[in-house]
Amino acid sequence: MTFVPEASRYERMTYNRCGRSGLLLPAISLGLWQNFGDDRALGTQRAIVARAFDRGVTHFDLANNYGPPYGSAEANFGRILGSDLRAYRDELIISTKAGYDMWPGPYGDHGSRKYLLASLDQSLGRLGLEYVDIFYSHRVDPETPLQETMGALDTAVRQGKALYVGISSYSAQRTREAAAILRGLGTPLLIHQPSYSMINRWIEPELLDVLAEEGIGAVAFSPLAQGLLTDRYLDGVPPDSRAAREGTFSRELLSGSNLANARALRDIARGRGQTLAQMAIAWTLRDPRVASALIGASSVAQLDDNLSALDQLAFEPAELAEIDRFAVEGGVNLWARSSTA
């Protein structure tokens, strides 16, 4: 069946300017880190992507090694593009990244020019695209000169394979250095994708100020702290959850203090007429330096529930003060090593 998107798809979404650029991003973007590999039915993936577009989500975020297996999220999204969204390519912002382990040998990881540009070519092949809208350095590589890594991003733009470039999980100082290098090359640094949530607030002391000074927008990933800021784990670990299987989610994150704080935050959310997840997403967007919150979804129902965060974005000062009592660091920043390198 031919996909025909909702004519009203742009009426319910909020769009925010990304830094000092001409690019507007949806307040909520869809990330394909989880749930879009070959271990999930393509029909379910297709339904989630179609529903997101129907709800005004125009930004779809990938990386070379999203799966499993590596590369499969890009390949599956490429299939969905071909079957449903090819006619709407100019209405989409598609991003991908390189920086983590992708293929064997010394050239399939980190931040060298060799790796980044080869990876981008592979990503474009899997996606079936001539260019991506945003290409990221996925993490800091302290062993490679930053000039080389940023130079590779600049080359991607000059080759016509990316429209904009970004970085992810870079510290405030590294971000300032990266922005200066790219400015000198003539390709501005558009976007920074840091982890950020009510229990992972590392970007607040310095990074947000640097982004404002440099005109860089933030896309906050993991605003739900991989599910901790939902109702999913507050009464035990479901057998079908990420915490119940091997992967990036450790049961150590489900500490007594984290769960107690999450339950207190859930009570505040209920007072606002929201779920905990909805409030957590809205909270990340309270700061205008954050252009978009990047969420995942395993079902259309979960996607719809999270997008409903847009129905209540405003916070009273008293609410923020009460949230601050429980929105404390929870040891959930899995990317801390890169962001402090």
C-alpha positions in Angstrom: 0.0 0.0 0.0 1.3 3.4 -0.9 2.1 5.6 2.1 0.3 8.9 2.1 1.3 11.1 5.1 -1.2 13.2 7.1 -1.9 16.6 5.4 -1.9 18.1 8.9 1.4 16.7 10.0 3.1 20.0 10.7 0.3 21.5 12.7 0.9 19.8 16.1 4.7 19.8 16.1 6.9 22.6 17.6 10.0 23.5 15.6 13.0 25.1 17.1 15.9 26.9 15.5 19.2 24.9 15.8 21.8 27.4 17.2 22.5 30.3 14.9 21.5 28.6 11.7 18.7 28.5 9.3 17.8 24.9 10.3 14.6 24.2 12.3 14.4 20.9 14.1 11.3 19.2 15.6 11.2 19.6 19.3 11.1 15.8 19.5 13.3 13.7 17.1 13.3 10.0 16.6 16.5 8.0 17.2 17.1 4.6 15.8 19.7 3.4 18.3 17.4 0.7 19.6 14.5 -1.2 17.9 15.6 -0.8 14.3 18.0 -3.7 13.8 17.4 -7.0 12.2 16.1 -8.4 15.5 12.9 -6.4 15.1 10.1 -6.8 12.5 10.5 -4.4 9.6 6.7 -3.9 9.6 6.9 -2.5 13.1 9.8 -0.3 12.2 7.9 1.0 9.2 4.8 1.8 11.3 6.8 3.7 13.9 8.6 5.8 11.2 5.3 6.5 9.3 3.5 7.5 12.5 6.4 9.8 13.5 6.3 11.6 10.2 2.5 11.9 10.4 3.1 13.6 13.8 5.5 16.1 12.3 8.8 14.4 13.3 11.1 15.3 10.5 14.5 14.4 12.1 15.6 10.7 12.1 18.9 10.0 13.8 21.2 7.1 13.0 24.8 5.9 13.4 26.9 3.5 11.4 26.8 0.8 14.0 23.2 0.9 15.1 21.6 -2.5 14.9 22.1 -5.3 15.6 24.0 -6.2 13.6 26.1 -3.2 12.8 24.7 -1.2 9.9 21.3 -2.8 10.0 19.4 0.2 11.3 20.7 2.3 8.4 19.8 -0.5 5.9 16.3 -0.9 7.4 15.7 2.8 7.4 16.9 2.9 3.8 14.3 0.3 2.9 11.6 2.4 4.6 12.8 5.5 2.7 12.5 3.6 -0.5 9.1 2.2 0.1 7.4 5.1 1.9 9.3 8.4 2.2 11.4 8.8 -1.0 9.0 11.4 -2.3 9.3 13.4 0.9 13.1 13.4 1.1 13.3 17.2 1.1 11.0 17.3 4.2 13.4 15.1 6.2 16.5 15.7 8.3 18.5 12.4 8.3 21.6 12.2 10.4 24.3 9.6 10.9 27.5 9.3 12.8 30.9 7.5 13.0 33.3 7.2 15.9 32.7 3.8 17.6 33.6 0.3 16.6 32.3 -0.6 13.2 34.5 -3.0 11.3 37.7 -5.1 12.1 41.2 -3.7 11.9 42.8 -0.4 12.7 40.6 1.7 10.4 37.1 0.9 11.7 37.0 2.9 14.9 37.7 6.3 16.5 38.3 9.6 14.7 40.7 9.3 11.8 40.0 10.8 8.4 40.3 7.3 6.9 37.6 5.9 9.1 35.1 8.8 9.1 35.0 9.3 5.3 35.0 5.6 4.6 32.2 5.1 7.1 30.1 7.9 5.6 30.4 6.3 2.1 29.2 3.0 3.6 26.3 4.7 5.4 25.1 6.4 2.3 25.2 3.1 0.5 23.0 1.4 3.2 20.6 4.4 3.3 20.4 4.6 -0.5 21.1 8.3 -0.3 23.5 10.7 -2.1 23.8 12.8 1.1 22.8 13.0 4.7 21.7 16.3 6.3 24.0 16.0 9.3 27.1 13.9 9.7 28.6 13.6 13.2 31.8 12.8 14.9 30.3 10.3 17.4 32.9 10.7 20.1 36.2 12.4 21.0 39.3 10.5 19.9 42.1 11.8 22.1 44.7 9.9 20.0 43.8 11.6 16.7 44.4 15.4 16.2 41.2 17.2 16.4 42.2 19.1 13.3 42.1 15.8 11.4 38.7 14.8 12.7 37.1 18.1 12.0 38.9 18.3 8.7 37.1 15.1 7.7 33.8 16.6 8.6 34.6 19.6 6.5 35.5 17.4 3.6 32.2 15.5 3.8 30.4 18.8 3.3 32.6 19.9 0.5 32.1 16.6 -1.3 28.3 17.1 -1.1 27.8 14.1 1.1 26.6 16.1 4.1 24.8 19.4 4.5 25.8 20.1 8.1 28.2 18.6 10.6 28.0 17.9 14.3 29.7 16.3 17.3 28.5 14.1 20.1 29.6 13.7 23.7 32.4 16.3 23.4 33.3 18.3 26.6 32.9 22.1 26.7 36.6 22.7 26.0 36.7 20.2 23.1 33.5 21.7 21.7 35.1 25.2 21.7 38.2 23.9 20.0 36.2 21.9 17.4 34.0 25.0 16.6 37.1 27.1 16.1 38.7 24.6 13.7 35.6 24.3 11.6 35.0 28.0 11.6 38.5 28.4 10.2 37.8 25.8 7.5 34.5 27.6 6.5 32.2 24.9 7.7 30.4 26.0 10.8 29.7 23.5 13.6 25.9 23.3 13.7 25.0 20.8 16.3 26.1 19.0 19.5 24.4 15.8 20.6 25.0 15.2 24.3 23.3 12.8 26.7 21.0 14.8 29.0 18.3 14.0 31.4 17.0 14.8 34.9 19.5 12.4 36.3 22.4 13.1 33.9 22.9 16.9 34.0 26.6 17.1 33.0 26.0 19.7 30.2 24.7 22.4 32.6 27.8 23.8 34.3 29.7 24.6 31.1 28.7 23.0 27.8 25.3 24.8 27.4 27.1 28.2 27.7 29.7 27.2 25.1 26.9 26.2 22.7 25.2 29.5 23.1 28.4 31.4 22.6 29.3 29.4 19.5 25.8 29.4 18.0 25.5 25.6 18.2 22.2 23.8 18.9 21.8 20.9 21.2 20.0 17.7 20.5 19.6 15.9 23.8 19.8 12.1 23.6 18.7 9.6 26.3 16.3 12.1 27.9 14.6 9.2 29.6 17.9 7.8 30.9 17.4 4.6 28.9 14.0 4.0 30.5 14.8 4.9 34.1 12.7 8.0 33.8 9.6 6.1 32.8 7.2 3.8 34.8 8.9 0.7 33.3 11.3 -0.1 36.2 9.6 1.5 39.2 7.9 -1.8 40.2 10.5 -4.4 39.1 12.3 -5.4 35.9 10.0 -6.6 33.2 11.3 -9.8 31.4 11.1 -8.1 28.0 13.0 -5.0 29.0 16.5 -3.9 28.1 17.6 -4.3 31.7 16.6 -8.0 31.5 19.1 -8.8 28.7 22.7 -8.2 27.9 23.5 -4.8 26.4 24.1 -1.1 27.2 21.7 -1.1 30.2 23.1 -2.4 33.5 20.9 -3.3 36.4 23.4 -1.4 38.5 21.6 1.7 37.2 18.5 0.6 39.0 19.9 1.6 42.4 17.7 2.3 45.4 18.4 6.0 45.2 17.7 6.2 41.5 14.4 4.4 41.8 13.4 6.5 44.8 14.1 9.7 42.9 12.2 8.5 39.9 9.2 7.6 42.0 9.2 11.1 43.5 9.5 12.6 40.0 6.6 10.5 38.9 4.5 12.0 41.6 5.4 15.5 40.4 4.5 14.5 36.8 1.1 13.2 37.9 0.5 16.6 39.5 1.1 18.2 36.1 -1.2 15.7 34.3 1.7 13.9 32.6 3.5 10.6 32.8 7.0 10.6 34.1 8.4 10.1 30.6 6.4 13.0 29.2 7.6 15.3 32.0 11.2 14.2 31.5 11.1 15.0 27.8 9.5 18.4 28.5 12.1 19.2 31.1 15.0 18.7 28.7 13.3 21.2 26.4 12.8 23.9 29.0 16.2 25.4 28.1 16.1 27.2 24.7 19.7 26.1 24.0 18.2 22.5 23.5 16.6 22.5 20.1 15.3 18.9 20.2 14.9 15.9 22.5 15.9 12.6 20.8 13.7 9.7 21.8 13.5 6.1 20.8 10.4 4.0 20.4 9.6 0.3 20.3 6.0 0.7 19.3 3.6 3.3 17.8 1.8 3.5 21.1 5.0 4.4 23.0 5.9 6.9 20.3 2.5 8.6 20.6 2.7 8.6 24.4 6.1 10.4 24.3 5.1 12.9 21.7 2.3 13.9 24.0 5.0 15.6 26.1 4.5 18.5 23.7 1.0 19.1 25.1 2.6 20.5 28.3 6.0 22.1 28.0 5.7 24.9 30.4 7.0 24.7 34.0 6.2 26.9 36.9 9.2 28.0 39.0 7.9 26.1 42.0 7.7 22.9 39.8 11.3 23.3 38.7 12.4 23.8 42.3 10.6 20.7 43.4 12.0 18.7 40.5 15.6 19.8 41.4 15.2 18.1 44.8 15.1 14.7 43.0 16.7 15.4 39.6 20.2 14.5 40.8 23.1 12.7 39.1 22.3 9.0 38.9 25.5 7.5 37.5 23.8 6.9 34.1 26.2 8.8 31.8 27.7 5.9 29.8 29.5 8.4 27.6 31.3 10.3 30.4 34.7 9.1 29.2 34.3 10.8 25.8 32.8 14.0 27.2 35.7 14.5 29.6 38.5 13.5 27.2 
